[in-house]
Amino acid sequence: MKLGIILLAAVLPTTDTGKIDQLIRHELAAMDGGAGLLLVNSGKIVHRKVYGNVAFDAVVPIASASKWLAGAVILSMVDRGELRLDDPVSKYLASITGSKRRITIRQLMSHTSGMAPGSACLDTTATTLRACATEIAALPLAAEPGKSFRYGGASMQLAGRIAEIASKKDWNRLFRERIGIPLQMPNTHFETGSPRLAGGAVSTLDEYGHFVQMLLAKGRYHGRRVLSERAVRAILTDQTRGASLDLTPFAPFTSLDPQVTGHRYGIGGWVESEGIRSSPGSSGFIPWIDVDHNRGGVLLTRAQLGAAYKTYVELKRLLK
């Protein structure tokens, strides 16, 4: 497929576009020879380009960028009155015991539940979300609920199982109906079996761009209401409520951004400084929005997060 670029609005000066191209090409080798970049400003796609060995229609693992999608599904249920963020897990999971009973859905989706960050069932799809949630629910707490931020994938599996119980639908059907179809994301989906809410989805540059556009439009996409404005605010607002930041994945990146280990968390995504919200994946797939300037983007790479994050930090600097 030929490299391509679409400029639909004169929001980025030509010089900035040139600098962006120069940056991506300079970092291309470090990103395993392939990247895609989509930039959105005030609802318009202002830059869309692929570089090297990446095609526009490439369906790629998005790792932790899955968390934003999962958060949107949960908030769609809150919009419909099927769940409340402050519902305790014991309302849906009768087998859960002890102080775990008072963990809330908000805490599950913001990594402040006190649950251990990992579990063996996250490493296989040869199970079910129900079985994985049961395994995770039986694990001892690593911290008191609400007091400690510990980034990981286990707690979101419990939220996914609660969503299935409340809706009487499986997770993949929920995602398809609530997010995938309204946002025209036919190639975006989670795994079958036991879908990992925190890291198991695949998507494309353009399709995840639809999700970014929806967030920037406060829940609307092509005139259709997908999420309420209140739901989008919840996704993008710090939900950690002062919990101590005890386990984050960003320690290796402090040389790139000294503030990175202080980032807080919303529902499925990071609350950075200066209005930036993001959901970077370890596969080098990084979506973000700038709520102060009504713009955002998607960086797709074939690299691990380290190389992609360096490019992401430079992109933010260029787009200031």
PyMOL commands that set and color helices and strands:
alter all, ss='L'
color gray80, all
select helices_A, chain A and resi 14-27+63-79+89-91+98-102+105-109+120-123+129-137+154-167+171-180+205-216+229-236+251-253+260-262+305-318
alter helices_A, ss='H'
color red, helices_A
select strands_A, chain A and resi 34-41+44-52+60-61+148-150+189-190+201-203+220-221+224-225+244-247+264-265+270-271+276-278+285-290+295-301
alter strands_A, ss='S'
color yellow, strands_A
deselect
rebuild
show_as cartoon
